Amino acid sequence: MRDGASGLLIDSHDPTIWADTLARLAHDPVELDRLAGGALRQAQAFSWDVAARQMIDVYRRARIPTTGALRG
């Protein structure tokens, strides 16, 4: 979560501050939609498709011999 982009960090355990923040969002649908869109975009970076592509890239890089590799 990125504060202000895909959600809001509330640096408090005070329930009044939490309630005020939630009330502000409830009364500001444009801001709520903006944060929801940011959360969706961020979540897509953690999809199974993305994870699988990244793992395949790791395996491909592991197979490529490096120059100057130690020989036994």
N, C-alpha and C positions, 0 to 999 in steps of 0.2 A: 504494500500500500504506500502510495506517495501522498504525503499530506498536501491537501489542497488540489490535488490532481485526480486521485482515485478514491479519496476518502478524507476524513478529518481526524487528526490526532488531537485528543483531548488530554492535556497534561494535568489531570486532576482526578481525584477520587470523589470530589464533591458532587453529589447527585444534582444539586441545583445547576451547576455548570453544564452537566450532561443534559439535563432537561432543557435548559436554555438553548443549547446547540441543536438539539433535536427539534425544538419548536421553531427555531429559525429556519431549519431546512424544510420543515413541514409547511411553512408559509412562503417558501421561495422555490417553487417547482422548477424554475430555470436552473438554479444552482444544483438542485437535487438531480436533475437530468444530466447536467454537465459532469457531476461526480460519478453518476452511474455509468455514463459513457466511458469515462476514464478507467473505472474499475473493470468494465468489460474488455477494453483494449489491453489492460495490464494482465487480466486473466488469460487472454488468448496467447500470451507469451509463454504460458505454462501448460498448453494443451498437449495431448498425447502425440499429436503429429509433430509439434515442435520438439518435444523430448526425444522422439524416435529419430528425427533428422539429426539432432545434436549427437545422439549416441552413435549413429552411423558415421558421422564425421570423426568422432573420437577413434572408432575402430579403423577407419581409413588412414588417419594420421599415424596410428600405432603400427600399421603395416609398412609405411614408407621408411626405407632404410635411411639413416642419417650418415652424412659424410664424417669421417673421422671417428666412427663408432669404435668402442673398445672391442678388441678381438681376444678370444680366450685361448 
